[in-house]
Each structure stands twice: as structure tokens, then as C-alpha cells.
């Protein structure tokens, strides 16, 4: 069997073929038999944790088009860009609209120790003026931490978590189930920055929202990849990409085109954020890691201060003497990223 996603995927071939064979006939966390497609090797088993606003929606849509690279097992929601009732509704309506049967679990309604301070650039509901039809199904039973733990047990040493919102759910899972430290393969987070911020002068929104949770995750000992503003602010949405998406067929292109249209208008009409695709860039770090340059650092999470709350401080000079705890994305092939992104939608029939 040959894997085609990337050179990294080829390097993982033997491992994931073994995982694939071990999963045939396995059961999910609700006792239902897992049905495997024996005609192709599996992708990376992946759980997503999202606070679905605009760029989260783009990330989810892109992930559903990466079936050759990832096996999307479940999606958890968390408060962040908007309240949990909106992030959860946006998520389940979106995956239902896309025809994706992945279970959606409702997660934390508040940060670990603080009140939620939602973002303003995603609109009142999180998707701006984009409206989706209501889903014709219910949320999956059980919380997000339990879903992560069950998925890790079914995929020991192979499960990856992509967390693109505040890290409340992931931190809770690690607190309640310390064994996750040894059973997860990797956690990839969209958050932080080793230089600058977008919520304060020094901190990024997700980590500012729940800095205590971010500290727990960074100090957990898990294999951790940080995809922060150092790379997510670099690919500014080109008009050609917007036009290409809008010319592409399929429901994923339809919803992404509408979300991007709002993101472009909010900048032009309201002076809001640039239409940066922070979260889908974190997804790309999993399925197309060759697009990135990474450095390994010990990263400290600051939890206090008017400006420094949520700040990620990289120990460039090993002052702390602590071992590295994060692979930090420091650069991205911008053209390569946009080519990968638009090709996802161009491949839809």
C-alpha cells in the first residue's frame, strides 16, 4: 500500500498500516462497531477541538476534504470566539451541511478559572452573517474529555489532537486522565506567538482566553506542536484564492466561500481583523508539515498581568535550564500553503 499525502506520511507508512490492522473490528466509545475501508490505508486518527467561528468553520470544511491524510474520529466544542451554545450549534450544523457523519461533542462552557471574554470579529453567532440550515441530528453523548480519552484508547500511540480554540477541554482531559500523556501521539494547537500578540501586545486570543488551561497543556509532557501568530498571520488571503474557492463545486467550497466573503467584508466595512485562516494553517501543519519550519523550545505560559496574560515566552537562550516542551512553527511556505488549500476544493466533484 502506498500513502500519497506527503513524504512525512510515507515515513509513517509502516506504523499506520499496523494501527489500521489493529483497528479492524474495534468498537467506538459507545459500543458501535467501527467499519474500516480495507481498500486503502488509514489516515492519521484525528480529534478536533474547536470554538467554531469563521476560521474554525474553514478548518472543519478543509479537514473533511483531507480523508486521504486524516481519519476524523470526533469533534469537540469549546467556548471561545462565542459562547458554547453558538460554537456547538455552528459545528453540528456545519458538519451536517457537509454531509459528514463525525460525532460532535459539547465541551466546556467557561474557561477553567475565569469568565469567558468572547471575540468580537466573528459576529454575534460566530459565523458573521452566514446562516446554515439546522442539523437533523443530535450532539453525541458524553463530554469532550471523555471522547478524547476513548479515542486515544482505541488508537494507542497514534491519536493526534488538533485544538484550535482555548485549551480548556484538552487541559481537563489531561487533569482527569493523566495516562493521556503516554497514549496520545501529538497535540497540535493553534495559539500563542513567540513574538507579539493579537489580543494584547503580547498574547494571542486562544491562550489569553484560558491561560491556565494552556499552561497545563504545555507542562503536560505531551508531544506538542504550537502553530501561532508567527506563521498564521503570514498568508494574507489573496483575491485569486477567494475567486478560486467560489468557482469550485461542492458544499465545502460553498460554505467556505460565504465565510471568506464575510471575513473580507468585515475588514473593509468595519475595520475588523484581516481574513487570516489561523486554524486551517494549524491543520496544514499536520497534513503538510513540509510547508513549515519548526524550532524546538521550552515555552512558558504566563497566566497573569494586564498585557502578559496568555503570553508564550520561548526560552531562546536556555535560561531556565528546562527541556524543550514544544515544536514551534516559525515560518511557512505561503505560496505552497495557498496551493494546497485551493487544490483541496478543486478536487471536489
C-alpha positions in Angstrom: 0.0 0.0 0.0 1.3 3.4 -0.8 0.5 6.6 1.0 0.3 9.7 -1.1 -0.2 12.7 1.2 3.4 13.7 1.8 6.9 12.5 2.5 6.1 12.5 6.2 3.1 10.3 5.6 5.4 7.9 3.6 7.7 7.7 6.6 4.7 6.8 8.8 3.5 4.1 6.5 4.6 1.1 8.4 3.2 2.4 11.7 -0.2 3.4 10.4 -0.6 0.2 8.5 -0.2 -1.7 11.8 -2.6 0.7 13.5 -5.0 0.2 10.6 -5.0 -3.6 11.0 -5.4 -3.3 14.8 -8.5 -1.2 14.4 -10.4 -3.6 12.1 -13.3 -4.9 14.2 -12.7 -2.3 17.1 -15.5 -0.6 18.8 -16.1 3.1 19.4 -16.8 4.7 22.8 -20.5 4.0 22.5 -20.1 0.3 21.7 -20.8 0.5 18.0 -18.6 -1.5 15.7 -16.1 0.6 13.7 -16.3 -0.1 10.0 -13.0 0.2 8.2 -12.4 0.7 4.5 -10.0 -2.1 3.7 -9.3 -0.8 0.2 -6.9 2.0 1.4 -4.6 2.7 4.3 -5.9 4.9 7.0 -5.1 8.5 7.6 -3.8 9.9 10.9 -6.5 9.3 13.5 -7.6 12.8 14.5 -9.8 14.5 17.0 -10.6 18.2 16.6 -11.4 20.7 19.4 -13.0 23.9 18.1 -14.7 27.1 19.1 -16.4 27.4 15.8 -16.2 30.9 14.5 -15.3 31.9 11.0 -11.8 30.4 10.5 -12.7 27.3 12.6 -15.5 26.7 10.0 -13.0 26.9 7.2 -10.7 24.5 9.1 -13.5 21.9 9.6 -14.5 22.1 6.0 -10.9 21.6 4.9 -10.5 18.7 7.3 -13.4 16.8 5.8 -11.6 17.1 2.4 -8.4 15.5 3.8 -9.7 12.0 4.1 -6.6 10.6 2.4 -4.5 12.1 5.1 -6.6 12.1 8.3 -9.3 9.9 9.8 -11.5 12.4 11.6 -12.9 10.5 14.6 -14.7 13.2 16.5 -15.1 16.9 17.0 -15.4 18.6 20.4 -16.6 22.2 21.0 -15.4 24.7 23.5 -16.3 28.3 24.4 -14.1 30.9 22.9 -14.9 33.0 19.9 -18.5 33.0 21.1 -20.4 31.1 23.8 -20.6 27.3 23.9 -24.2 27.3 22.6 -23.1 29.1 19.4 -19.8 27.2 18.9 -21.7 23.9 19.3 -24.6 24.8 17.1 -22.3 26.2 14.4 -20.2 23.0 14.5 -23.0 20.5 14.3 -24.9 22.5 11.6 -21.7 22.7 9.6 -20.8 19.1 9.6 -24.4 18.1 8.9 -24.5 20.6 6.0 -21.3 19.0 4.7 -22.7 15.5 4.9 -20.1 14.4 7.4 -21.2 11.9 10.0 -18.4 12.6 12.5 -19.8 12.9 16.1 -19.9 16.3 17.7 -19.5 16.5 21.5 -20.3 19.6 23.6 -17.5 20.8 25.8 -16.6 23.5 28.3 -18.9 26.5 28.7 -16.3 28.5 30.6 -12.5 28.7 30.9 -11.1 26.7 33.9 -11.0 29.6 36.4 -12.2 32.7 34.5 -15.3 34.2 32.9 -15.4 34.0 29.1 -14.4 37.1 27.2 -15.6 36.2 23.6 -14.1 37.7 20.4 -16.0 40.4 18.5 -14.8 39.8 15.0 -16.9 36.7 14.4 -20.2 38.4 14.9 -22.9 37.6 17.4 -23.3 33.9 16.4 -19.7 33.2 15.4 -20.3 32.9 11.6 -20.9 36.5 10.9 -23.9 36.8 8.5 -23.6 33.2 7.2 -26.6 31.1 8.1 -26.7 27.3 7.9 -29.7 25.0 8.0 -30.3 23.4 11.3 -28.8 19.9 11.7 -31.0 16.9 11.6 -29.2 15.1 14.4 -28.3 15.5 18.0 -25.0 16.0 19.7 -23.1 12.9 20.7 -23.4 11.7 24.2 -20.6 12.4 26.6 -18.2 15.3 27.1 -15.2 16.2 25.1 -12.5 15.0 27.6 -14.2 11.5 27.6 -14.3 11.5 23.8 -10.6 12.2 23.6 -9.7 9.5 26.2 -11.9 6.9 24.4 -10.3 7.8 21.0 -6.8 7.6 22.5 -7.6 4.1 23.9 -8.8 2.9 20.6 -5.7 4.3 18.8 -2.9 3.9 21.4 0.2 5.9 20.5 -1.4 7.1 17.2 -4.1 9.6 18.0 -3.5 13.3 17.3 -5.5 16.2 18.7 -5.9 19.4 16.7 -7.0 22.1 19.2 -7.8 25.5 17.5 -9.7 27.2 20.4 -9.0 27.8 24.0 -7.4 24.6 25.6 -10.0 24.1 28.3 -11.2 20.7 27.1 -7.7 19.3 26.4 -6.4 20.5 29.8 -9.4 18.9 31.6 -8.8 15.6 29.8 -5.2 15.7 30.9 -6.1 16.5 34.5 -8.8 13.8 34.7 -6.8 11.2 32.8 -3.0 11.6 33.3 -2.4 8.5 31.3 -3.2 10.5 28.2 0.4 11.9 28.4 1.6 8.5 27.2 -1.2 7.4 24.9 -1.5 10.5 22.7 0.8 10.8 19.8 0.7 14.6 19.4 -1.3 17.7 20.3 -1.2 20.5 17.7 -2.5 23.8 18.9 -3.4 27.0 17.1 -2.4 29.6 19.6 0.3 31.7 21.1 3.2 33.6 19.4 6.8 33.8 20.3 6.7 37.5 19.2 3.8 39.8 19.7 0.1 39.1 20.0 -3.4 39.9 18.7 -5.4 40.2 22.0 -2.8 42.3 23.8 0.6 43.5 22.8 2.0 40.1 24.0 -0.7 37.5 23.9 -2.8 35.6 21.3 -6.6 35.2 21.8 -6.9 31.5 22.5 -4.3 31.5 25.2 -5.5 34.8 26.6 -9.0 33.3 26.9 -7.8 30.4 29.2 -4.1 30.8 30.1 -4.4 28.3 32.9 -5.5 25.6 30.5 -2.8 26.5 28.1 -0.2 26.2 30.9 -1.4 22.7 31.8 -1.2 21.5 28.3 2.3 23.0 27.7 3.6 21.5 31.0 1.9 18.1 30.4 4.9 16.4 28.8 2.8 15.5 25.7 4.4 15.9 22.3 3.2 19.4 21.4 3.3 21.5 18.2 2.5 25.2 18.5 1.2 26.9 15.4 0.9 30.5 16.4 0.7 34.0 15.0 4.3 33.8 13.9 3.0 31.8 10.9 -0.7 32.3 10.8 -0.5 36.0 10.1 1.8 35.5 7.1 -0.6 34.0 4.5 -2.9 37.0 3.8 -5.9 35.9 1.8 -5.3 36.7 -1.9 -8.2 37.6 -4.2 -7.3 34.7 -6.5 -7.8 32.2 -3.8 -11.2 33.7 -2.9 -12.2 33.6 -6.6 -11.0 30.0 -7.0 -13.0 28.8 -4.0 -16.1 30.5 -5.2 -15.7 28.9 -8.6 -15.2 25.4 -7.1 -18.1 22.9 -6.8 -19.4 21.2 -3.7 -20.8 22.2 -0.4 -17.5 22.7 1.3 -16.5 25.3 -1.3 -19.9 26.9 -0.9 -19.7 27.4 2.8 -16.0 28.4 2.8 -16.7 30.9 0.0 -19.5 32.5 2.1 -17.4 32.6 5.2 -14.4 34.2 3.4 -16.8 36.7 1.8 -17.8 37.8 5.3 -14.2 37.9 6.6 -13.2 40.1 3.7 -16.2 42.4 4.2 -15.7 42.7 7.9 -12.2 44.1 7.3 -13.4 46.5 4.6 -16.6 47.7 6.2 -15.9 47.5 10.0 -12.1 47.7 10.2 -12.0 44.2 11.9 -9.4 41.5 11.7 -7.7 40.6 8.4 -9.2 37.5 6.8 -6.4 35.2 8.2 -7.0 31.5 8.2 -5.3 30.8 11.5 -7.0 27.4 12.2 -6.6 25.8 8.8 -2.9 26.7 8.9 -2.7 24.5 12.0 -4.4 21.7 10.1 -1.9 22.1 7.4 0.9 21.6 9.9 -0.4 18.1 10.5 -1.2 17.0 6.9 1.5 19.1 5.1 4.3 19.6 7.6 6.9 20.1 4.9 5.3 23.6 4.3 6.7 24.7 7.7 9.9 25.4 9.5 9.9 24.4 13.2 12.1 25.2 16.1 12.1 23.4 19.5 11.9 25.5 22.7 10.9 25.4 26.2 7.8 27.7 26.2 6.5 29.3 29.4 2.8 30.2 29.6 2.2 33.4 31.6 -1.2 33.4 33.4 -1.2 36.9 34.9 -0.7 40.6 34.0 -2.7 43.2 32.2 -0.7 42.7 29.0 1.1 39.4 29.6 -1.9 37.1 30.4 -1.6 34.2 28.0 1.8 35.2 26.7 4.0 32.4 25.4 7.6 33.0 26.2 10.2 30.9 24.3 13.4 30.2 26.2 15.7 31.1 23.3 18.9 31.0 25.4 18.0 28.1 27.7 18.0 30.4 30.7 15.5 28.2 32.5 17.6 25.0 32.0 14.3 23.2 31.3 14.0 20.7 28.5 12.0 21.8 25.4 8.3 21.2 25.6 7.1 22.5 22.2 7.8 22.3 18.5 7.1 25.9 17.4 6.2 26.8 13.8 8.4 29.8 12.9 7.9 30.0 9.1 5.6 28.9 6.4 5.8 28.4 2.6 3.0 30.9 1.9 2.6 30.0 -1.8 2.7 26.3 -1.1 0.0 26.7 1.6 -2.4 28.5 -0.7 -1.8 26.0 -3.5 -2.6 23.1 -1.1 -5.6 24.9 0.2 -7.3 25.7 -3.1 -6.4 22.2 -4.5 -8.5 20.7 -1.7 -11.6 22.3 -3.1 -10.6 21.9 -6.7 -10.6 18.2 -6.2 -14.2 18.1 -5.2 -16.5 16.5 -7.8 
